[in-house]
Amino acid sequence: MSLIRLKGGTVYDPINGVNGQRRDIAIRDGRIVNVPEHVPADVEYDAEGMVVMAGGIDLHSHIGGGKTNISRLLLPEDHRADLAREAERARACEADGSAVRESTRDAEGRYLRLPSCGVCTPGTLATGYRYAEMGYTAAFEPAMMASNARHAHLEMGDTPIIDHGAYVMLGNDELFLQLLASGAGTERIRDYVGWTLHASKALGVKVVNPGGISAFKFNQRALDVDETHVHYGITPRDVLRTLTRALTELRVPHPLHVHASNLGVPGNIASTIKTMDAADGLPIHLTHIQFHSYGTEGPQKFSSGAREIAEAVNARPNVTIDVGQVIFGQTVTASGDTMMQFRNAPLAGPHKWVVGDIECDAGCGVVPFRYREQSYVNALQWIIGLEIFLLVDDPWRVSMTTDHPNGGPFTSYPHLIRLLMDKSFRDEQLAKLHPEAQVASTLRELKREFSLYEIAIITRAGPAKLLGLRDRGHLGEGAAADIAVYRNQDDRERMFTSPAYVFKDGHLVARDGTLVSVPTGGIHFVTPEYDRGIEKTLRAWSNANLTTNFAHAAISNDEACACCRGGKLLPVECFSAEEAVNR
């Protein structure tokens, strides 16, 4: 067990209250240890003057499952263009005789990246590589269908280096809606939720357009929070209340992960605030909230609702959010919200799209899209996301996401960090946008600039706390040695693009933005307690309605390990009774 020491770095570790202090970090056997400075290290890295943070954690990124693969297949031109960009980069390095050493490292990195490419939705290999290259060590798939869980885990298991996990989708599946509509007791539904988490090896539960995906199948084209499902007679509010209560009783650390009603619809700020209140004070997480923060003011009947949404979040301590920031350029939108994606299909660019369903379990819609600076709507979407970041008071309750790939690729995070930390840069970018969007915005008036400590919260400490990852997202004794070391530069985008060193479980995986090793990541999941008597109901439902054999529904630990290519199983502890009360 060799001892590794990072010497003299400036540490930002919000979970332990460390804000820019010069400290050494010691690593042994993949964990951070407390070792006196006089004890010699087997390997030492000079981090003098560099910024040291825990590895980044992306709590909402579509990296596995059916819709992700469809997204990759739908844009082959994106993958071809990425190969062309790599070839051009190689020629540039070879032409620079003064950068021979850097060219060699770049060539090694390109060799690792080439088998799996694309910018909008990279392949599994490139996804792991690119996360690691910018200092991220974990990412979580937010929309895993229970009937497709094996596929999702296999795909995430094929993603190297980073840890992963997934939230299983409930709230639109036929059995849940039947139980809810029939007045089944809350205990039976809670046990169904617990079994689904256990069987699919999920970390949490996500609901997409509560009840709306199902309603779309009955020809309802919209379903507001208190609107009745035409077939089941329930409302989205009923779905939200039931699921938040079930997860609270199961003591699952991550709150219900909610893709709210009316995504992308002008005026949806009202339904977004209703969604917050549907939790009745219990923990709830609203995801990619930028897409749910639109007003109807102005000549184009489309305006920013960021201030109202931020005020609502600030006033409700049970609510956490991630933003879903829009980034200009080509991407592909991939969502379980078939109702919304069917509506967006005419906007596809290029004009091709897919909408589907599996086992009446949930939905899937994939629509390519290009965000344009000179589009009034797209420009205002970009503005709204930044306004929310800057107007929410508590950084512990907002996480950085682009809803990859829906708002833009996860590789845009360094650019987004610079926008949050540098007001002058933010103002320069704002000046390039559609002039009417600039006038409709209060962004220029917002003077807040995020500190490195706050960046560490929204990209590391906050997501770890929100997911219940007790040994991740911080640099305290006993934590997993997932560490990113950045050269302190005025250009924060450049700084966060290419860390000097990245460690995963104590192994050096990247240096100056280039890969040096490719270990296998682990899988995070919860195992809540529930009454296994619910399996009698589930077996009868499966035998009568599904094409699969119920005997093979649950994924065992051995199978999860195989799906993860031998990666570590990382079970996340559910809260104790005391923790559940005080959360």
C-alpha positions as CSV (number, residue, x, y, z in Angstrom):
1,M,0.0,0.0,0.0
2,S,2.1,2.9,-1.3
3,L,1.5,6.4,0.0
4,I,0.8,9.2,-2.5
5,R,1.0,12.9,-1.5
6,L,-0.3,16.0,-3.3
7,K,2.0,18.7,-2.0
8,G,1.0,22.3,-1.3
9,G,-2.3,22.6,-3.2
10,T,-5.0,25.2,-2.4
11,V,-7.9,23.1,-1.3
12,Y,-11.6,23.9,-1.7
13,D,-13.6,21.3,0.2
14,P,-17.0,22.7,1.2
15,I,-18.3,19.6,3.0
16,N,-15.5,20.0,5.5
17,G,-15.6,23.8,5.4
18,V,-12.2,24.2,3.7
19,N,-12.2,27.4,1.6
20,G,-8.9,28.0,-0.2
21,Q,-6.5,26.7,2.4
22,R,-3.0,25.4,1.5
23,R,-2.9,21.7,2.5
24,D,-1.3,18.5,1.5
25,I,-3.6,15.6,0.5
26,A,-2.3,12.0,1.3
27,I,-3.7,8.9,-0.4
28,R,-3.3,5.3,0.5
29,D,-5.2,2.3,-1.0
30,G,-7.6,4.5,-2.9
31,R,-8.6,6.5,0.1
32,I,-7.7,9.9,1.6
33,V,-5.7,9.4,4.8
34,N,-4.4,11.6,7.6
35,V,-0.6,11.2,7.6
36,P,1.9,13.6,9.2
37,E,3.9,15.7,6.8
38,H,7.2,14.2,8.0
39,V,6.2,10.7,6.8
40,P,7.8,10.2,3.4
41,A,5.6,9.4,0.4
42,D,6.3,6.8,-2.2
43,V,5.0,9.2,-4.9
44,E,4.7,12.9,-4.6
45,Y,3.0,15.4,-6.9
46,D,3.7,19.1,-6.8
47,A,0.4,21.0,-6.5
48,E,2.0,24.3,-5.3
49,G,-0.2,27.2,-6.4
50,M,-2.8,24.8,-7.9
51,V,-6.5,24.5,-7.0
52,V,-7.5,21.1,-5.5
53,M,-11.1,19.9,-5.4
54,A,-12.9,16.6,-5.1
55,G,-13.7,14.9,-8.5
56,G,-16.7,16.4,-10.2
57,I,-20.2,14.8,-9.9
58,D,-22.8,15.2,-12.6
59,L,-26.1,14.3,-11.1
60,H,-28.1,14.5,-14.4
61,S,-26.6,13.4,-17.6
62,H,-28.1,11.0,-20.2
63,I,-25.3,8.5,-20.7
64,G,-27.0,5.1,-20.8
65,G,-30.2,3.4,-22.0
66,G,-32.3,3.2,-25.2
67,K,-32.8,6.8,-25.9
68,T,-29.0,7.6,-25.6
69,N,-28.2,4.9,-28.1
70,I,-30.9,6.2,-30.5
71,S,-29.4,9.7,-30.1
72,R,-26.0,8.4,-31.1
73,L,-27.4,6.6,-34.1
74,L,-29.6,9.5,-35.2
75,L,-26.6,11.8,-35.8
76,P,-23.8,9.9,-37.6
77,E,-22.7,13.2,-39.1
78,D,-21.8,14.4,-35.6
79,H,-19.4,11.4,-35.1
80,R,-17.8,11.9,-38.6
81,A,-17.3,15.6,-37.8
82,D,-15.6,14.8,-34.5
83,L,-13.2,12.5,-36.3
84,A,-12.4,15.3,-38.7
85,R,-11.8,17.7,-35.8
86,E,-9.4,15.2,-34.2
87,A,-7.5,14.8,-37.4
88,E,-7.1,18.5,-37.7
89,R,-5.9,18.8,-34.2
90,A,-3.3,16.1,-34.9
91,R,-2.0,17.9,-38.0
92,A,-1.7,21.1,-35.9
93,C,0.3,19.4,-33.2
94,E,2.6,17.7,-35.8
95,A,3.2,21.1,-37.5
96,D,4.3,22.6,-34.2
97,G,7.9,21.5,-33.8
98,S,8.1,23.2,-30.4
99,A,5.4,21.0,-28.9
100,V,6.8,17.5,-29.5
101,R,6.3,16.3,-26.0
102,E,2.7,17.7,-25.9
103,S,2.1,16.2,-29.3
104,T,3.1,12.8,-28.0
105,R,0.7,13.1,-25.1
106,D,-2.1,14.4,-27.4
107,A,-1.5,11.4,-29.8
108,E,-1.9,9.0,-26.9
109,G,-5.1,10.8,-25.9
110,R,-6.4,10.8,-29.4
111,Y,-5.7,7.0,-29.7
112,L,-7.9,6.4,-26.7
113,R,-10.7,8.7,-27.9
114,L,-10.9,7.7,-31.6
115,P,-12.9,4.4,-31.2
116,S,-15.8,6.3,-29.7
117,C,-16.6,9.8,-30.8
118,G,-19.2,12.5,-31.3
119,V,-19.9,15.8,-29.5
120,C,-23.6,15.9,-29.0
121,T,-23.9,12.3,-27.7
122,P,-20.4,10.7,-27.5
123,G,-20.1,6.9,-27.4
124,T,-19.6,5.1,-24.1
125,L,-15.8,5.2,-24.3
126,A,-15.6,8.9,-25.2
127,T,-18.1,9.8,-22.5
128,G,-15.9,8.3,-19.7
129,Y,-12.7,9.8,-21.3
130,R,-14.1,13.3,-21.6
131,Y,-15.5,13.4,-18.2
132,A,-12.2,12.3,-16.7
133,E,-10.2,14.7,-18.8
134,M,-12.0,17.7,-17.3
135,G,-11.9,16.4,-13.7
136,Y,-15.2,14.6,-13.3
137,T,-15.3,11.2,-11.7
138,A,-19.0,10.3,-11.5
139,A,-22.1,10.8,-13.7
140,F,-25.7,9.6,-13.2
141,E,-28.3,8.6,-15.8
142,P,-31.5,10.3,-14.9
143,A,-34.1,8.3,-16.9
144,M,-33.8,4.5,-16.7
145,M,-36.8,2.5,-17.6
146,A,-37.3,-0.5,-15.3
147,S,-38.0,-2.8,-18.3
148,N,-34.7,-1.5,-19.9
149,A,-32.5,-1.4,-16.8
150,R,-30.1,-4.1,-17.9
151,H,-29.4,-2.2,-21.1
152,A,-28.8,1.0,-19.2
153,H,-26.4,-0.7,-16.7
154,L,-24.5,-2.5,-19.5
155,E,-24.1,0.8,-21.4
156,M,-23.0,2.7,-18.2
157,G,-20.7,-0.2,-17.4
158,D,-19.1,0.2,-20.8
159,T,-18.3,3.8,-19.9
160,P,-14.8,3.8,-18.4
161,I,-13.2,5.5,-15.4
162,I,-16.2,7.3,-13.9
163,D,-18.6,5.9,-11.3
164,H,-22.2,5.8,-12.3
165,G,-25.8,5.1,-11.3
166,A,-29.3,5.7,-12.5
167,Y,-32.8,6.9,-11.4
168,V,-35.6,4.5,-12.4
169,M,-38.7,6.1,-14.0
170,L,-42.0,5.7,-12.3
171,G,-45.3,7.6,-12.3
172,N,-46.3,6.8,-15.9
173,D,-46.1,3.0,-15.8
174,E,-49.5,1.2,-16.0
175,L,-49.2,-0.7,-12.7
176,F,-48.4,2.4,-10.7
177,L,-51.3,4.3,-12.2
178,Q,-53.7,1.4,-11.7
179,L,-52.7,1.1,-8.1
180,L,-53.1,4.8,-7.6
181,A,-56.5,5.0,-9.4
182,S,-57.9,2.0,-7.5
183,G,-57.1,3.6,-4.1
184,A,-54.5,1.0,-3.2
185,G,-53.0,1.8,0.2
186,T,-49.9,3.9,0.4
187,E,-48.0,1.0,1.9
188,R,-48.6,-1.2,-1.2
189,I,-47.4,1.6,-3.5
190,R,-44.4,2.3,-1.3
191,D,-43.5,-1.4,-1.4
192,Y,-43.8,-1.3,-5.2
193,V,-41.5,1.7,-5.4
194,G,-39.0,-0.1,-3.0
195,W,-39.1,-3.3,-5.1
196,T,-38.5,-1.3,-8.3
197,L,-35.5,0.4,-6.8
198,H,-34.1,-2.9,-5.6
199,A,-34.8,-4.8,-8.8
200,S,-33.4,-2.3,-11.2
201,K,-30.3,-1.4,-9.0
202,A,-31.3,2.3,-9.1
203,L,-30.1,5.1,-6.9
204,G,-33.3,7.1,-7.0
205,V,-36.7,7.6,-8.7
206,K,-37.5,10.0,-11.5
207,V,-40.9,11.0,-12.7
208,V,-41.2,12.6,-16.2
209,N,-44.2,14.8,-16.9
210,P,-46.2,13.1,-14.1
211,G,-49.0,11.1,-15.6
212,G,-48.5,13.0,-18.9
213,I,-46.7,10.3,-20.8
214,S,-49.5,7.9,-20.1
215,A,-52.1,10.5,-20.9
216,F,-50.5,11.1,-24.3
217,K,-51.3,7.5,-25.1
218,F,-55.0,8.3,-24.6
219,N,-54.8,11.3,-26.9
220,Q,-54.4,14.0,-24.3
221,R,-51.9,16.5,-25.7
222,A,-51.3,18.3,-22.3
223,L,-51.7,17.6,-18.7
224,D,-51.4,20.3,-16.1
225,V,-50.6,19.7,-12.4
226,D,-54.3,19.6,-11.3
227,E,-55.8,18.4,-14.6
228,T,-57.4,14.9,-14.6
229,H,-56.0,12.0,-16.6
230,V,-58.7,11.1,-19.1
231,H,-58.4,7.4,-18.4
232,Y,-57.2,6.9,-14.8
233,G,-58.9,9.9,-13.3
234,I,-55.8,10.9,-11.3
235,T,-53.8,14.2,-11.5
236,P,-50.1,14.9,-11.7
237,R,-50.4,16.3,-8.1
238,D,-51.6,12.8,-7.0
239,V,-48.6,11.2,-8.6
240,L,-46.1,13.7,-7.1
241,R,-47.6,13.4,-3.5
242,T,-47.6,9.6,-3.7
243,L,-44.0,9.2,-4.9
244,T,-42.5,11.9,-2.6
245,R,-44.2,10.2,0.4
246,A,-43.0,6.7,-0.7
247,L,-39.4,7.8,-1.0
248,T,-39.5,9.6,2.3
249,E,-40.9,6.5,4.0
250,L,-38.3,4.3,2.3
251,R,-35.6,6.8,3.5
252,V,-34.0,7.0,0.1
253,P,-31.4,9.9,0.2
254,H,-32.1,11.4,-3.2
255,P,-35.5,13.2,-3.3
256,L,-38.0,12.5,-6.0
257,H,-36.3,13.6,-9.2
258,V,-39.0,15.6,-11.2
259,H,-39.2,16.5,-14.8
260,A,-42.3,18.8,-14.3
261,S,-45.4,19.2,-16.4
262,N,-45.4,21.6,-19.4
263,L,-41.7,21.5,-20.3
264,G,-40.9,24.3,-22.8
265,V,-44.4,25.8,-22.7
266,P,-44.6,29.6,-22.3
267,G,-46.3,30.3,-19.0
268,N,-45.2,27.1,-17.3
269,I,-43.8,28.9,-14.2
270,A,-47.2,28.5,-12.6
271,S,-47.2,24.7,-13.0
272,T,-43.5,24.6,-11.9
273,I,-44.4,26.3,-8.6
274,K,-47.4,24.0,-8.2
275,T,-45.1,21.1,-8.6
276,M,-42.9,22.3,-5.8
277,D,-45.9,22.6,-3.5
278,A,-47.3,19.2,-4.5
279,A,-44.6,17.7,-2.3
280,D,-46.4,19.1,0.8
281,G,-43.0,20.1,2.3
282,L,-41.3,16.8,1.7
283,P,-38.0,16.8,-0.2
284,I,-38.3,17.2,-3.9
285,H,-35.8,17.9,-6.7
286,L,-36.8,19.7,-9.8
287,T,-34.5,18.9,-12.7
288,H,-33.5,21.0,-15.7
289,I,-35.6,23.8,-14.2
290,Q,-34.6,26.3,-16.9
291,F,-37.0,24.5,-19.3
292,H,-39.8,25.1,-16.8
293,S,-39.2,28.8,-16.1
294,Y,-41.0,30.6,-18.9
295,G,-43.5,33.5,-18.8
296,T,-45.8,35.0,-21.4
297,E,-44.9,38.7,-21.3
298,G,-43.8,40.8,-24.2
299,P,-44.7,41.0,-27.9
300,Q,-43.5,37.4,-28.5
301,K,-45.5,36.1,-25.5
302,F,-42.3,34.4,-24.2
303,S,-40.4,35.9,-21.3
304,S,-38.1,35.0,-18.4
305,G,-39.7,33.6,-15.3
306,A,-36.3,33.1,-13.6
307,R,-36.9,35.6,-10.8
308,E,-40.2,34.1,-9.8
309,I,-38.8,30.6,-9.9
310,A,-35.7,31.6,-7.9
311,E,-37.8,33.3,-5.3
312,A,-40.0,30.2,-5.1
313,V,-36.9,28.0,-4.5
314,N,-35.5,30.4,-2.0
315,A,-38.7,30.3,0.0
316,R,-39.0,26.5,0.0
317,P,-36.1,24.8,1.9
318,N,-37.4,21.3,0.9
319,V,-36.8,22.1,-2.8
320,T,-33.5,21.5,-4.7
321,I,-32.9,22.0,-8.4
322,D,-30.5,21.5,-11.2
323,V,-30.5,24.1,-14.0
324,G,-30.3,22.4,-17.5
325,Q,-28.3,25.4,-19.0
326,V,-28.7,25.9,-22.7
327,I,-25.4,26.1,-24.7
328,F,-25.5,27.4,-28.3
329,G,-24.8,25.0,-31.1
330,Q,-25.9,21.6,-32.4
331,T,-27.2,19.0,-30.0
332,V,-29.9,16.3,-29.8
333,T,-32.7,16.3,-27.3
334,A,-33.5,13.0,-25.7
335,S,-36.3,12.6,-23.2
336,G,-38.9,10.2,-21.8
337,D,-41.4,13.0,-22.3
338,T,-43.1,11.7,-25.5
339,M,-45.8,14.3,-25.2
340,M,-43.3,17.1,-25.4
341,Q,-41.0,15.5,-28.0
342,F,-43.9,14.8,-30.3
343,R,-44.8,18.5,-30.1
344,N,-41.2,19.5,-30.8
345,A,-40.7,17.2,-33.8
346,P,-41.5,19.9,-36.4
347,L,-38.6,21.9,-34.9
348,A,-36.0,19.1,-35.5
349,G,-32.8,20.2,-37.1
350,P,-31.8,18.2,-39.1
351,H,-35.3,17.1,-39.7
352,K,-35.5,13.5,-38.3
353,W,-36.9,12.2,-35.1
354,V,-37.9,9.1,-33.1
355,V,-40.7,8.6,-30.6
356,G,-41.2,5.2,-29.0
357,D,-42.4,3.2,-26.0
358,I,-41.3,-0.1,-24.3
359,E,-43.7,-2.4,-22.4
360,C,-46.0,0.6,-21.6
361,D,-43.3,1.4,-19.0
362,A,-42.6,5.0,-20.0
363,G,-41.7,6.8,-23.2
364,C,-38.8,7.9,-25.4
365,G,-38.5,10.8,-27.8
366,V,-35.3,11.9,-29.6
367,V,-35.2,15.1,-31.6
368,P,-32.0,16.8,-32.9
369,F,-31.9,20.6,-32.4
370,R,-29.6,23.5,-32.9
371,Y,-29.6,26.4,-30.4
372,R,-28.9,29.7,-32.1
373,E,-27.7,33.0,-30.7
374,Q,-29.9,35.0,-33.0
375,S,-33.0,33.1,-32.1
376,Y,-35.0,35.2,-29.6
377,V,-36.3,32.1,-27.8
378,N,-33.0,30.3,-27.7
379,A,-31.2,33.4,-26.5
380,L,-33.7,33.9,-23.7
381,Q,-33.4,30.3,-22.7
382,W,-29.6,30.8,-22.3
383,I,-30.3,33.9,-20.3
384,I,-32.9,32.2,-18.1
385,G,-30.5,29.5,-17.0
386,L,-27.8,31.9,-16.0
387,E,-30.4,34.1,-14.1
388,I,-31.5,31.1,-12.1
389,F,-27.9,30.2,-11.1
390,L,-27.3,33.8,-10.0
391,L,-30.6,34.4,-8.2
392,V,-30.9,31.2,-6.1
393,D,-29.4,32.2,-2.8
394,D,-28.1,28.8,-1.5
395,P,-25.6,27.1,-3.8
396,W,-26.1,23.9,-1.9
397,R,-29.6,23.6,-3.4
398,V,-28.6,24.1,-7.1
399,S,-26.5,21.8,-9.2
400,M,-24.7,22.4,-12.4
401,T,-26.2,20.6,-15.4
402,T,-26.9,21.1,-19.1
403,D,-29.3,18.2,-19.0
404,H,-26.8,16.6,-21.4
405,P,-27.4,16.4,-24.3
406,N,-30.7,18.3,-24.2
407,G,-29.4,21.8,-23.3
408,G,-25.9,21.1,-24.6
409,P,-23.1,18.6,-24.2
410,F,-21.5,18.0,-20.7
411,T,-18.2,19.1,-22.2
412,S,-19.6,22.7,-22.0
413,Y,-19.2,22.8,-18.2
414,P,-15.8,24.7,-18.3
415,H,-17.5,27.3,-20.5
416,L,-20.4,27.5,-18.1
417,I,-18.1,27.9,-15.1
418,R,-16.5,30.9,-16.7
419,L,-19.9,32.5,-17.4
420,L,-20.7,32.1,-13.7
421,M,-17.4,33.3,-12.4
422,D,-16.6,36.2,-14.8
423,K,-19.3,38.9,-15.2
424,S,-17.3,40.8,-17.9
425,F,-17.1,37.6,-20.0
426,R,-20.8,37.0,-19.4
427,D,-21.6,40.5,-20.6
428,E,-19.6,40.0,-23.7
429,Q,-21.5,36.8,-24.6
430,L,-24.8,38.5,-23.8
431,A,-24.0,41.3,-26.3
432,K,-23.8,38.8,-29.1
433,L,-27.4,37.6,-28.7
434,H,-30.7,38.6,-30.3
435,P,-31.2,42.3,-29.3
436,E,-34.8,41.8,-28.1
437,A,-33.7,39.0,-25.8
438,Q,-31.0,41.3,-24.3
439,V,-33.7,44.0,-23.6
440,A,-36.0,41.4,-22.0
441,S,-33.3,40.3,-19.6
442,T,-32.1,41.4,-16.2
443,L,-28.9,39.4,-16.6
444,R,-26.7,42.4,-17.2
445,E,-27.9,43.9,-13.9
446,L,-26.8,40.8,-11.9
447,K,-23.3,41.4,-10.6
448,R,-22.8,38.2,-8.7
449,E,-19.7,36.1,-9.6
450,F,-19.3,32.6,-8.3
451,S,-16.3,31.9,-6.2
452,L,-14.2,28.7,-6.5
453,Y,-15.8,27.6,-3.2
454,E,-19.3,28.0,-4.7
455,I,-18.2,26.2,-7.9
456,A,-17.0,23.3,-5.7
457,I,-20.4,23.2,-4.1
458,I,-22.5,23.1,-7.3
459,T,-20.3,20.7,-9.1
460,R,-19.1,18.4,-6.3
461,A,-20.2,18.8,-2.7
462,G,-23.8,19.6,-3.4
463,P,-24.5,16.7,-5.8
464,A,-22.7,14.3,-3.5
465,K,-24.8,15.4,-0.5
466,L,-28.0,15.3,-2.5
467,L,-27.4,11.8,-3.7
468,G,-26.3,10.4,-0.3
469,L,-22.7,9.7,-1.4
470,R,-21.1,10.1,2.0
471,D,-17.5,9.3,0.8
472,R,-17.6,11.3,-2.4
473,G,-17.6,15.0,-3.2
474,H,-15.2,15.9,-0.4
475,L,-11.5,15.5,0.6
476,G,-11.9,14.5,4.2
477,E,-10.2,11.5,5.9
478,G,-11.7,8.2,4.6
479,A,-13.2,9.7,1.4
480,A,-12.6,8.0,-1.9
481,A,-9.5,9.6,-3.5
482,D,-11.4,11.1,-6.5
483,I,-9.5,14.3,-6.9
484,A,-9.1,17.0,-9.5
485,V,-6.1,19.4,-9.5
486,Y,-6.3,22.6,-11.6
487,R,-3.7,25.1,-12.6
488,N,-5.0,28.4,-11.2
489,Q,-5.7,30.6,-14.3
490,D,-7.6,33.8,-14.9
491,D,-9.3,32.1,-17.9
492,R,-11.5,29.8,-15.9
493,E,-12.8,28.0,-19.0
494,R,-9.2,26.9,-19.9
495,M,-8.5,26.1,-16.3
496,F,-11.4,23.7,-15.8
497,T,-11.0,22.2,-19.3
498,S,-7.6,20.6,-18.7
499,P,-6.7,19.7,-15.0
500,A,-3.1,19.2,-14.2
501,Y,-3.9,15.9,-12.4
502,V,-7.1,13.8,-12.1
503,F,-7.2,10.8,-9.7
504,K,-9.9,8.2,-9.6
505,D,-9.8,6.0,-6.4
506,G,-6.2,7.1,-6.0
507,H,-5.1,6.2,-9.5
508,L,-3.8,9.0,-11.8
509,V,-6.1,8.9,-14.8
510,A,-5.4,12.2,-16.6
511,R,-2.6,14.7,-16.7
512,D,-3.0,18.2,-18.3
513,G,-6.2,17.1,-19.9
514,T,-4.8,13.9,-21.4
515,L,-5.6,10.4,-20.3
516,V,-2.9,8.2,-18.8
517,S,-4.9,5.2,-17.5
518,V,-8.4,3.8,-17.9
519,P,-9.7,2.0,-14.8
520,T,-13.2,0.7,-14.4
521,G,-15.7,2.8,-12.4
522,G,-18.2,1.5,-9.9
523,I,-22.0,1.5,-9.6
524,H,-24.0,3.4,-6.9
525,F,-27.4,2.1,-5.9
526,V,-29.8,1.9,-3.0
527,T,-31.4,-1.1,-1.3
528,P,-34.3,0.1,0.7
529,E,-36.4,-2.1,3.0
530,Y,-39.8,-3.1,1.7
531,D,-42.4,-5.8,2.2
532,R,-41.5,-8.6,-0.3
533,G,-45.2,-9.7,-0.3
534,I,-45.6,-7.1,-3.1
535,E,-44.0,-9.5,-5.5
536,K,-47.2,-11.6,-5.6
537,T,-49.0,-8.6,-7.2
538,L,-46.1,-7.9,-9.5
539,R,-45.8,-11.4,-10.7
540,A,-49.5,-11.6,-11.6
541,W,-49.3,-8.2,-13.4
542,S,-46.2,-9.3,-15.3
543,N,-47.7,-12.7,-16.4
544,A,-50.8,-11.0,-17.6
545,N,-49.4,-8.0,-19.4
546,L,-45.6,-8.2,-20.1
547,T,-43.5,-10.1,-22.6
548,T,-40.7,-10.7,-20.1
549,N,-40.4,-13.4,-17.4
550,F,-40.9,-12.0,-13.9
551,A,-38.4,-14.5,-12.6
552,H,-35.7,-12.6,-14.4
553,A,-36.9,-9.1,-13.5
554,A,-34.6,-8.3,-10.6
555,I,-30.9,-7.7,-11.3
556,S,-28.7,-9.5,-8.7
557,N,-25.5,-8.1,-7.3
558,D,-23.4,-10.6,-9.3
559,E,-25.2,-9.5,-12.5
560,A,-24.7,-5.8,-11.6
561,C,-21.0,-6.5,-11.2
562,A,-20.9,-8.2,-14.5
563,C,-22.7,-5.4,-16.2
564,C,-20.2,-3.0,-14.6
565,R,-17.3,-5.0,-16.1
566,G,-16.2,-6.0,-12.6
567,G,-16.4,-2.5,-11.2
568,K,-17.1,-2.0,-7.6
569,L,-20.6,-2.3,-6.2
570,L,-21.1,0.9,-4.2
571,P,-24.4,0.5,-2.2
572,V,-25.6,3.9,-0.8
573,E,-27.0,3.7,2.7
574,C,-30.6,4.8,3.2
575,F,-31.2,7.3,6.0
576,S,-31.6,6.3,9.6
577,A,-34.9,7.2,11.2
578,E,-33.2,10.2,12.9
579,E,-31.6,11.4,9.6
580,A,-34.9,11.1,7.8
581,V,-36.5,13.4,10.3
582,N,-33.7,15.9,10.2
583,R,-33.0,16.0,6.5
